[in-house]
C-alpha cells in the first residue's frame, strides 16, 4: 500500500509517498480503516526535524500521520463499537500510521465521523480539536469560569483555530494573536480582538499557548488572579520550569497531553455536525505530495489545517 514514510531527519524532502507492506488483519479490539484523508500536524514536523523525542521512529518504515478520517473495512473479534462500512475519525498513537491507504487502530481511538461533512475536513478534527478541547476544559476548567477572558496564542493555527471557537461557545471573551494577514480569519472564528504576537496587553483568566513557545515567566505577566496558562509542549524546558514555579506557589501553569478519549472526540463530532464548530482547512494536498504539505505548513502561510487526501473518490 502507499504511505507517507519518514526517511530521515531534515527538511520536507525527507518525507515521501512510497510502497510499504500491507497491514495484517485486525486483532482483538482493533479496526482496519481505509483512509480517506489525514492531516499534517506539528507533531509530524517535529519528528521530521528531529526536535521531538521519538523512540518509535527507529522502527522502519515509520509512517507519519496521527489522525485520520476513513471507513472501517474489517473488525477484530472484540470490536463492539463499529462495523464494516462505518465512517470514522480517529486519533492515532505515538506510532503514527494515518497517512497511508490503510490504518490499524484500537476502537477506543475512533468516533463516528460527522455526517455530511467532507473527509478532507473531518481529517483535520481529531488531533488539533482534541488538544484545544482538553486544554480549555480539562486543564483550564473553562466551563467553570463563566465570562472568562481567554487569550489564544497562535490563533490562526490548527489548535488555535479550534480553541477560539470552543472558547466562544463556552461564553468566553476571546483575544487571539495572529500575523497581520490572518487577523480577519481569526476574527471570523469569533475572537473579539485580534492582535500581533508582540502587542498583547492586559491579563487573562485563561491563556492557551498553542505553539508551546511562551517562556514560563509569561504566566506572571499575562494571568489575572486565579488564572491558568496551558502549554501544548509537555516535554519542553519552559514547561518544566512553569510547572515547578506553579507547584511552588507561582502563577498557574499547566500542560496538555492530548488523549484519545472517544467521548471527547464524539463531542467535537456533534459540534461539527450541528454547524457550531467549523474545521478550517487551508489547503488539501494529494498523498503523493507530502513534501509540499510540509513546506506549506511550516512556511507560516497556512491559516487552519493542512490535509493530505488519500482517496480522491468515495469508496464503493
Helices and strands as residue ranges (DSSP letters): E 2-6, G 12-14, E 15-19, E 30-40, H 42-49, G 55-58, E 62-63, E 67-75, E 87-91, E 102-106, G 107-109, E 110-112, H 119-122, H 126-133, I 134-139, G 142-144, E 149-153, H 158-169, E 173-177, G 180-182, H 183-188, E 193-195, E 204-209, H 218-222, E 223-231, H 237-247, E 252-255, H 262-273, E 281-286, G 287-289, H 290-298, E 305-309
